[in-house]
Amino acid sequence: MMGEFYDWQIPGTWAEIYDAIFIPSMIGTWSPLMAELVGLRPGERVLDVACGTGDWTRCAAERVGMQGRVVGLDVSPEMLDVARQKNGAATIEWREGSADALPFPDAAFDVVCCQLGLMFFPDRVAALAEMRRVLAPGGRLALMVWGRMAQCPGQSAVAAAWARHLGVEASAGFHRQHILSDPAQVHALIVATGYQQIEVHTALGVMRFPTAAHLVKGYAAMMSLQVSRVVAEALIGDVTEMLADYAGPDGLVYPIEAVLATARK
């Protein structure tokens, strides 16, 4: 039966594929910016909520040094398995847990960061309240979510292709990534949980993939998408056509908008 499905030719678990394809292409360039935004200093105690495979966590560890403490927390054991394998020489503690019930005492951290996790939490207010609880007085919060889908040609193209060939429900996950795209909505969530000195703004980043096919295959393999060769080639063809204006000698390069926020306890 499996032989009937198209082979996306990207091996690994979904977390390994996410780390290999999407961290370098979509996410990794934001980590240093987030570290600068929150002003990490040597010796600080840092918590990365929804750390995934730990790209920002490792960036934070480099900034705070051996005298600091860095904890990466994620609800997914698969993500944490990849994070632990990549830990290297950095002194990082990896913990499995939920953002709305953080397994830490009050005032345990100087900085809490949540990069590209808030939009997926079932109870965002509870999660932000928990982040505030574990911050020391005057501690800093940094958040990042994706901005408007209209400002991300790649996401828009993939979502449209998925909807056309697999049904609207199949494309819902791409739209969900942009559910907190309104800076005013993000600001209101932070206000509702009692933070001070709140600043929210948008920023444009750049996504880079070798080809549009690479983008499609990465998503499909990560989702364990089982389709025929005809459907697979239609997905690749549609996305390639929709993103033709962004393809060039440096590969596929397109913009994406993010909403960035900082606040203090």
C-alpha angles and dihedrals in degrees: 000000000000090000089068092065126084115260108231089195095221110118128203141063118303089260092051091049091048090052096044098044110023105033095062095036104040114008115025096076090060096057098077089045090054091048090053092045093058093039101232114205133195114275097021126138110238135187122195109200116204088009095174110190090347108255095143091036091061091045089054092048091056090052099048095041131202092316092059131076124231126185124186114201128188137160091223118083089194091059091047092050089059091044092054092049090055097042094107116169095335116115101233131151114215117206133181113221149116124271092227093055107035112194094225136096124253118284093010098139141048093204133027120189130186112186115187096339109094096078090059098050115107091215109031095174092053091048094051090046090053091050089052092048093056093046118098116237107288091015120152132242125201124188135181129185131163117269130218115341088220086066092056111068092181095056091043093052095047092046091050093049093047091049093048098049105023104028136263093280090058091059096048094096092061091053091047091062088066099044093113095046095126111090090206090058092050090048091051092052092052092046091050091059097052105256124150135213092030119186123181128178142151127246135185122231134180128243120206129194129161091239141345087256089059090054093050095045091049093055093041094049092046089052092045086234112190113203138139123265089254093057093042092053090047091054092049093044095050094048092045090053095046092049097041092114090060097050119098145131090305093053126247110344122173138155129253130189124225133188112225125192138180131185142160133233 
